[in-house]
Amino acid sequence: MKRIAVFTLLAFLLVSGFAAAQQVSIDVAPQEMKVEPFHLARFIATVSSSETEGGIYLFVTGSPSHWINMGTSYIDLPARKPVDVLVEFYPNDKPGTYYYTFYAQLTESPETAQSQTVKLVVSSGEDIFVKSHSIEKHGRSIDMQLGLLSEKKDGVTVDYSIVNSAGTTVATYTRTYFVEGAENVSQTIELSDDMVADTYTAVIKVKGTDYEFSKSFDIEPVRRIVKSEEEVSGLLYDEHRISISNDGNVVEKGYVVSSNVPTGFLVFSHEPDECSGGKCVWSVEKLNPDEDVNIVYRVEYWPLFAEGLMIAVLLGVFVFFARSRMGTPRITKTITHGKDGYTAVIEIRNPSRKITNVVVRDEVSPLFRLEDAFETLKPAVKHHESSTELVWSLPAIEPGDHRIIHYRLRPVVNGDLKVPKAYMRYATADGKKMRAESRELNLAA
């Protein structure tokens, strides 16, 4: 008995649910429609119900929702016969395939809702449809594919491009295909090694339509700076070249280069930021990928050569004048002090050429008294108010001769006394008249 009761209850519930579900029905025609953009698509929703009270609520879901236009969404009951409701769609956006679902339900029993889905195909002017697409990155390449559909044989042009984060197109390919029915097309774009690290976007665009697909991908940064140095020797210089190249894909800023530099006269193509302790440092403001910069400096030897030449010239001049001076007749005067008093000694040396008409003049100041005691050559004595002048005349002095003239004098005052110079005039072998003089003396008497 219990089994019979349970079975009877289940059957009653099933029949009741089926009856409730049949209280409202909806049928939409056509099931599928194809239109071009900016053209109306009209669907008829036929709604009926066995109920005699209340009403039926009709609504449509799907996207884009702003395409939907319904004249009415409420039907009063009882409806003696099925009611037709016009639902219009105005597709003013991009082509494609869209699905919309029509619902009808009793206002007093929402659980009675019935639905039907329709297909709306918005085609392009060329009757080309994209049924699938894919963009994938594999290693250093981007693979892009399209699944195309055309009802008749028609040409379609597709742009494949790579765009960086700044919006600049770094690679692009344009392909034209003739499609009839379903066909898959593809394009592979190789990523060059000089592409900098960045976020890129792969774009597929079907020309003449609103079909456009994109996908972003990243190129990871690779930092690699290669530095090399070489030296070239010339006759009067050594040239050093430092090469820095950016083999990575990152823009390097403020890269610092250092090098040991020799001592000497240096000339730089790029002035270093700092040089100390035999090392110079340069800073490269910006180095783009696949870009290189050369820093050249020279060790110039011509300044050293010029300096050496100048020293040699000066040394030669010095030697010349030294030898010339050594070969020139000289006169010296000294005052010696002995037990017999003070003696003025005049020496004449002629190291080289013969000289003639030699006249030697000396002067005795009033601070001294001349004694008439000339042991050698006696001079001509001339007295003046301020001094006494002594003159010796010598006809000639041969090369290598050393003549000595001396006389005695006595200081008349004590103190630091100034002694006048001695002079000599003579003529050289070529008749040139010359003059020589001794140094001044001070005598502490």
C-alpha positions in Angstrom: 0.0 0.0 0.0 2.8 2.4 0.8 4.5 1.9 -2.6 1.2 2.6 -4.3 0.8 5.8 -2.3 4.3 7.0 -3.2 3.9 6.2 -6.8 0.6 8.0 -7.0 2.1 11.1 -5.3 5.0 11.3 -7.8 2.8 10.9 -10.8 0.5 13.7 -9.5 3.5 16.1 -9.1 4.9 15.2 -12.5 1.6 15.8 -14.2 1.1 19.0 -12.3 4.6 20.4 -13.3 4.0 19.4 -16.9 0.6 21.2 -16.8 2.1 24.3 -15.3 4.9 24.4 -17.9 2.3 24.2 -20.7 0.4 27.2 -19.3 2.5 29.6 -21.6 4.3 29.0 -24.9 6.5 31.0 -27.3 7.6 30.5 -30.9 9.9 32.9 -32.7 10.3 33.1 -36.4 12.7 33.1 -38.2 15.1 31.1 -36.1 18.1 32.7 -38.0 18.4 35.9 -39.9 21.2 37.6 -41.8 21.4 41.3 -42.4 24.0 44.0 -43.2 25.0 46.7 -40.7 22.4 49.5 -40.4 19.6 47.3 -41.8 16.6 46.2 -39.7 16.2 42.6 -38.6 12.6 41.7 -37.8 11.5 38.7 -35.7 7.9 37.7 -34.8 7.4 36.1 -31.4 4.1 34.1 -31.3 2.9 33.8 -27.7 -0.1 31.8 -26.3 -1.4 30.7 -22.9 -4.3 28.6 -21.6 -4.8 30.9 -18.7 -7.8 33.3 -18.6 -6.6 35.7 -15.9 -3.5 37.9 -15.5 -1.1 38.5 -18.2 2.0 37.4 -20.1 5.4 39.3 -19.7 7.6 39.1 -22.9 11.3 40.1 -22.8 14.5 39.5 -24.8 18.1 39.1 -23.5 21.4 39.3 -25.4 24.1 41.6 -26.4 24.3 44.3 -27.7 21.1 45.1 -25.9 20.7 48.6 -27.5 19.9 47.0 -30.8 16.6 45.6 -29.4 13.3 47.4 -30.1 10.0 46.0 -28.9 6.6 47.6 -29.4 5.1 45.9 -26.4 6.2 43.6 -23.6 2.9 42.8 -21.9 -0.1 40.8 -23.1 -3.5 40.7 -21.3 -5.3 37.4 -20.6 -7.4 35.8 -21.7 -6.0 35.6 -25.2 -8.5 33.9 -27.4 -5.8 33.0 -29.9 -1.9 33.2 -30.2 -0.6 36.7 -30.2 2.2 37.9 -32.6 4.7 40.4 -31.2 7.1 42.2 -33.6 10.7 42.5 -32.2 13.1 44.6 -34.3 16.9 44.7 -34.2 18.9 47.6 -35.6 22.6 46.4 -35.9 24.7 49.6 -36.2 28.0 48.1 -34.9 30.6 45.7 -36.1 29.6 42.6 -38.1 29.5 39.2 -36.5 27.2 36.5 -35.2 24.9 37.3 -32.2 22.5 35.2 -30.2 19.3 36.5 -28.5 16.9 34.7 -26.2 13.1 35.5 -26.1 11.3 34.8 -22.9 7.6 34.6 -22.1 6.2 34.0 -18.5 3.0 34.5 -16.7 3.1 37.6 -14.5 1.6 35.7 -11.6 3.8 32.6 -12.0 7.4 33.5 -13.0 8.4 29.9 -12.8 6.3 29.3 -15.9 8.8 31.1 -18.2 9.4 29.6 -21.6 12.3 30.7 -23.9 13.6 30.3 -27.5 17.0 31.5 -28.9 17.5 33.0 -32.3 20.6 33.7 -34.3 21.4 37.1 -35.8 24.2 37.3 -38.4 25.4 40.8 -39.2 27.5 40.5 -42.4 30.0 42.8 -43.9 29.6 44.3 -47.4 31.9 41.7 -48.8 30.1 38.9 -47.2 33.2 37.8 -45.4 32.8 36.3 -41.9 35.5 35.5 -39.3 34.5 32.4 -37.5 37.7 32.0 -35.4 41.0 33.7 -34.7 44.2 33.0 -32.7 47.3 34.9 -31.8 50.2 33.0 -30.1 53.8 33.7 -29.3 56.2 30.8 -29.9 59.8 31.7 -29.0 60.9 34.6 -31.3 57.9 34.5 -33.6 54.2 35.5 -33.5 51.7 33.1 -35.2 48.4 34.7 -36.2 45.5 32.7 -37.7 42.0 33.5 -39.0 39.1 31.2 -39.8 37.3 32.9 -42.7 33.9 32.1 -44.2 32.5 33.5 -47.5 29.3 32.5 -49.3 30.9 33.3 -52.6 34.4 33.6 -53.9 35.6 37.0 -52.8 38.9 38.7 -52.1 39.8 39.8 -48.5 42.8 41.8 -47.4 44.2 41.3 -44.0 46.8 43.4 -42.2 49.1 41.7 -39.6 51.1 44.1 -37.5 53.2 44.4 -34.3 52.8 47.7 -32.3 55.0 48.8 -29.4 53.7 50.4 -26.2 54.2 53.9 -27.7 51.8 53.0 -30.5 54.5 52.8 -33.2 54.2 49.9 -35.7 57.5 48.0 -35.7 56.5 45.3 -38.2 53.6 44.9 -40.6 52.5 42.5 -43.4 49.5 42.8 -45.7 48.1 39.7 -47.4 45.2 39.3 -49.9 43.2 36.0 -50.0 40.5 34.8 -52.3 38.1 32.9 -50.1 35.1 30.7 -51.0 33.4 28.8 -48.3 35.5 28.1 -45.1 39.2 28.7 -45.2 42.0 29.2 -42.6 44.7 31.7 -43.3 47.8 32.5 -41.2 50.9 34.7 -41.0 54.0 34.3 -38.9 56.0 37.4 -37.9 59.6 36.8 -36.7 60.7 39.1 -33.9 64.1 40.6 -34.7 66.9 40.5 -32.2 67.1 44.3 -32.2 63.6 44.8 -30.8 63.9 46.5 -27.4 62.4 45.1 -24.2 58.8 46.3 -24.1 55.1 45.3 -24.1 54.0 44.7 -27.7 50.6 44.1 -29.3 49.9 41.8 -32.2 47.0 43.0 -34.3 45.0 41.3 -37.0 42.7 43.6 -39.0 40.4 42.7 -41.9 40.3 45.6 -44.3 36.9 47.0 -45.2 35.3 45.5 -42.1 35.2 46.1 -38.4 37.0 42.8 -37.7 40.0 43.5 -35.5 41.7 41.2 -33.0 44.7 41.8 -30.8 46.8 40.3 -28.1 49.7 41.7 -26.0 53.0 40.0 -25.3 56.3 41.0 -23.6 59.9 40.8 -24.8 62.0 40.3 -21.7 65.0 42.6 -21.2 68.5 41.4 -22.1 71.4 43.6 -21.0 74.6 43.0 -22.8 77.4 45.6 -23.3 80.5 44.6 -25.2 83.7 46.6 -24.7 86.9 46.2 -26.7 90.2 48.2 -26.9 92.8 48.4 -29.6 96.0 50.4 -30.1 97.5 51.8 -33.3 101.1 53.2 -33.2 102.2 56.0 -35.5 105.5 57.8 -36.0 104.8 60.5 -33.4 101.8 59.1 -31.6 100.0 56.0 -30.1 96.3 55.9 -30.7 94.0 54.0 -28.3 90.4 53.2 -29.4 87.8 52.0 -26.9 84.6 50.6 -28.5 81.4 50.0 -26.6 78.4 48.3 -28.3 75.0 47.5 -27.0 74.2 44.0 -28.0 71.2 43.8 -25.6 67.6 45.0 -26.1 67.5 47.7 -23.3 68.4 51.3 -23.8 71.4 51.9 -21.5 71.7 55.3 -19.8 74.7 56.7 -18.0 76.9 53.7 -18.8 80.3 54.2 -17.2 83.5 53.3 -19.1 87.0 53.3 -17.5 90.4 52.6 -18.9 94.0 52.8 -17.8 95.8 55.6 -19.7 99.6 56.0 -20.1 101.3 59.2 -19.0 102.2 61.8 -21.6 100.6 64.5 -23.7 97.0 63.2 -24.2 94.4 64.3 -26.8 90.8 63.0 -26.3 88.0 62.7 -28.8 85.6 62.6 -25.9 86.8 64.5 -22.8 86.7 62.1 -19.8 84.6 62.9 -16.7 87.6 62.2 -14.5 91.2 61.2 -14.7 93.3 60.3 -11.7 95.9 57.7 -10.8 96.5 56.7 -14.4 92.8 55.9 -15.0 90.2 57.9 -16.9 86.4 57.5 -16.6 83.8 58.4 -19.3 80.0 58.4 -19.0 77.9 57.5 -22.0 74.6 59.4 -21.7 72.5 57.0 -23.8 73.2 53.9 -25.8 70.4 52.3 -27.8 70.3 48.6 -28.7 72.5 47.7 -31.7 74.3 51.1 -31.3 78.0 51.6 -30.6 80.2 54.4 -29.5 84.0 54.9 -29.9 86.2 56.8 -27.5 89.6 57.6 -29.0 92.6 59.2 -27.3 96.1 59.7 -28.5 99.5 59.9 -26.7 101.3 62.5 -28.7 105.1 62.3 -28.8 105.8 65.4 -30.9 105.6 67.7 -27.9 108.3 65.6 -26.3 110.3 65.6 -29.5 109.8 69.4 -29.8 110.8 69.8 -26.1 113.9 67.7 -26.7 114.7 69.7 -29.8 114.3 72.9 -27.9 116.6 71.6 -25.1 119.1 70.6 -27.8 118.9 74.1 -29.4 119.3 75.8 -26.1 122.1 73.6 -25.1 123.8 74.3 -28.4 123.3 78.0 -27.9 124.7 77.7 -24.4 127.7 75.8 -25.6 128.2 78.2 -28.4 128.1 81.3 -26.2 130.1 79.5 -23.5 132.8 78.6 -26.0 132.6 82.1 -27.5 132.9 83.5 -24.0 135.8 81.2 -23.2 137.6 82.4 -26.3 137.1 86.1 -25.5 139.9 88.0 -23.8 139.0 88.8 -20.2 140.2 91.2 -17.6 139.9 90.7 -13.8 140.8 92.9 -10.9 141.5 91.8 -7.3 142.7 93.6 -4.1 145.1 91.6 -1.9 146.3 92.5 1.6 149.8 91.7 2.8 152.4 92.9 5.3 153.3 95.7 2.9 149.7 96.9 2.6 147.1 96.6 -0.2 147.9 95.6 -3.8 145.6 95.9 -6.8 146.2 93.0 -9.2 144.9 93.3 -12.8 145.0 90.1 -14.9 144.6 89.9 -18.7 143.9 86.5 -20.3 143.8 86.0 -24.0 142.7 82.3 -24.7 142.4 82.3 -28.4 143.1 84.9 -31.1 145.7 87.6 -31.1 144.6 91.1 -30.1 146.3 94.4 -30.7 146.2 98.0 -29.5 145.4 96.9 -26.0 144.6 99.8 -23.6 144.0 99.0 -19.9 142.4 101.7 -17.7 141.9 101.6 -14.0 140.8 104.2 -11.5 141.8 104.9 -7.9 139.0 106.5 -5.9 139.7 109.3 -3.3 139.2 106.7 -0.6 142.6 105.3 -1.5 146.0 106.8 -1.8 148.2 105.6 -4.8 151.8 104.7 -3.9 154.4 105.3 -6.6 155.7 101.7 -6.5 155.1 100.0 -9.9 157.0 96.7 -9.9 155.9 95.8 -13.5 154.7 97.9 -16.4 154.4 101.5 -15.4 151.2 103.3 -16.4 150.4 106.8 -17.5 148.9 108.5 -14.4 146.2 111.2 -14.8 144.9 113.0 -11.8 141.4 114.3 -11.8 139.3 116.0 -9.1 137.3 112.9 -8.2 139.9 110.2 -8.9 143.3 109.2 -10.3 143.3 107.4 -13.7 145.9 104.7 -14.6 146.4 103.8 -18.3 148.5 101.0 -19.6 149.2 100.6 -23.4 150.1 97.2 -24.8 150.9 96.8 -28.5 149.7 93.2 -28.7 148.8 90.1 -26.7 149.4 86.8 -28.3 146.9 83.8 -28.0 147.4 82.0 -24.6 149.2 85.0 -23.0 148.5 85.9 -19.4 149.5 89.4 -18.4 149.6 90.6 -14.8 149.7 94.3 -13.8 149.7 95.4 -10.1 150.2 98.5 -8.1 150.0 99.4 -4.4 147.5 101.6 -2.7 146.5 102.5 0.9 143.0 103.2 2.3 142.7 106.7 3.8 139.5 105.7 5.8 138.2 102.6 7.5 135.0 100.8 6.5 133.5 99.0 3.6 135.0 100.7 0.6 133.9 100.4 -3.0 136.7 99.7 -5.6 136.1 100.9 -9.2 136.2 98.5 -12.2 139.2 98.1 -14.5 138.6 98.4 -18.3 140.3 97.1 -21.4 139.9 98.1 -25.1 141.5 96.1 -27.9 141.3 95.3 -31.6 140.8 91.8 -33.1 142.6 90.4 -36.0 139.8 91.5 -38.4 140.1 95.1 -37.1 137.0 95.0 -34.9 137.3 97.1 -31.8 136.1 95.4 -28.5 135.8 96.2 -24.9 136.0 94.2 -21.6 135.7 95.1 -18.0 136.2 93.6 -14.6 133.7 93.2 -11.8 133.1 95.7 -9.0 134.8 95.0 -5.7 134.1 96.0 -2.1 137.0 96.2 0.4 136.6 96.0 4.2 139.4 98.3 5.4 
